[in-house]
Amino acid sequence: MKVLVTGATSLPGSAILRELESRTIPCLGVDAPEFDVTKDADVRRQVQEAAPDVIIHCIPYTNMDKAESEPAECAGANGFGALTMARAANEVGAKLVLLSTAQVFPGTAERPNGINDPYGPRNVYGMSMVQAEDAVRSLMTRYYVVRTGPLFGGGKDAVRTALRASQDNRELRLAGDRIANPTYAPDLAKFLCSLINTNYYGIWHARNEGAYSPAEFAKLVIKKAGRTGRIVALPDTEMPPHARRTMDCRLAAELPAGFSPFPSVENALERCLAEVSY
C-alpha cells in the first residue's frame, strides 16, 4: 500500500506522515505551491504519477477569520479542491480520506453533533467544508470523511499559545462559552493509519474524550505544565472581531466497530507536553 498525503507540512499532515513512516508504510507528502488543489489538470497528473492506493487529504484553507474576506479563495481551495482530489482518486482507483470539522454544523442541538445530523454552517469556512464533503460523497464510494476537533500537538497551536503567554506573564483573553473536543494530532494520525486498512467507508467522528472552551483548555495546559498564567474567559461576543463560530462543536464519538475510543484530552495533553518541545 502506498499513501499520498496532501497538506504535508500542516499539523495533521506532518503527524500522519510520521505515523505512516513509523509503520513502514510507503508514503509521499505533497503541499502547495507545487501541489495546488485548485489546478485540476496538474493535480490529476501528479496523482497519476504518484499512483497511490490511498490519498489522505488535509484541507488547505483553514484560516476561519480570513475566509470571511476571501470566500472565493476558501471555496476554491476546500470545496473545489476536494472535488479535484475525488476525481484524481477515482482515476487511479485510490481510497480517499477527507479531514473535516464540526464547523459544518449549526451547533444548536444542545448535545454532541452526530454523523447524520443536518448541515448548518455559520461561516464561510464551514460552508466550504460542506462543499468538500458533498463533493467526496457524491463522486466516490470508497471514501472516509473524518470530522475531528481543534488539533494540538505542534505548530502555532493552543498549547504553544498558552505556554508562551504564561512564560511572558501576559494575560490571555479567550472565549469561555464556545466548546469543542481538543484533539491530539498523533492520536488522530494513529486512527487514520488504521482506518485506511479497512473497508469501513463513510463518515466518522474521531476526537479525544472531553469538551472544553478555549479558555478552559488554556487553563488545563497551564495546570498540566506546572505553570501559572492569567487566562480570562470572555463571552464570544466580546472577543475581537472574527468569523461567526459554531458555539457547540462537540462531536459524538462515532467510530467503526472494533476501534477503541480515543484517550481523554487530559491524557493526550500530558503526552503532548512530554513528547513535544514547546
Stockholm file with secondary structure:
# STOCKHOLM 1.0

chainA/1-278         MKVLVTGATSLPGSAILRELESRTIPCLGVDAPEFDVTKDADVRRQVQEAAPDVIIHCIPYTNMDKAESEPAECAGANGFGALTMARAANEVGAKLVLLSTAQVFPGTAERPNGINDPYGPRNVYGMSMVQAEDAVRSLMTRYYVVRTGPLFGGGKDAVRTALRASQDNRELRLAGDRIANPTYAPDLAKFLCSLINTNYYGIWHARNEGAYSPAEFAKLVIKKAGRTGRIVALPDTEMPPHARRTMDCRLAAELPAGFSPFPSVENALERCLAEVSY
#=GR chainA/1-278 SS CCEEEESTTSHHHHHHHHHHHHTTCCEEEECTTTSCTTCHHHHHHHHHHHCCSEEEECCSCCCHHHHTTCHHHHIIIIIIHHHHHHHHHHHHTCEEEEEEEGGGSCCCSSSCBCTTSCCCCCSHHHHHHHHHHHHHHHHCSSEEEEEECCEESSSSCHHHHHHHHHHTTCEEEEESSCBBCCEEHHHHHHHHHHHTTSCCCEEEECCCBCCBCHHHHHHHHHHHTTCCCEEEEECGGGSSSCCCCCSBCCBCCBCCTTCCCCCBHHHHHHHHHHHSCC
#=GC SS_cons         CCEEEESTTSHHHHHHHHHHHHTTCCEEEECTTTSCTTCHHHHHHHHHHHCCSEEEECCSCCCHHHHTTCHHHHIIIIIIHHHHHHHHHHHHTCEEEEEEEGGGSCCCSSSCBCTTSCCCCCSHHHHHHHHHHHHHHHHCSSEEEEEECCEESSSSCHHHHHHHHHHTTCEEEEESSCBBCCEEHHHHHHHHHHHTTSCCCEEEECCCBCCBCHHHHHHHHHHHTTCCCEEEEECGGGSSSCCCCCSBCCBCCBCCTTCCCCCBHHHHHHHHHHHSCC
//
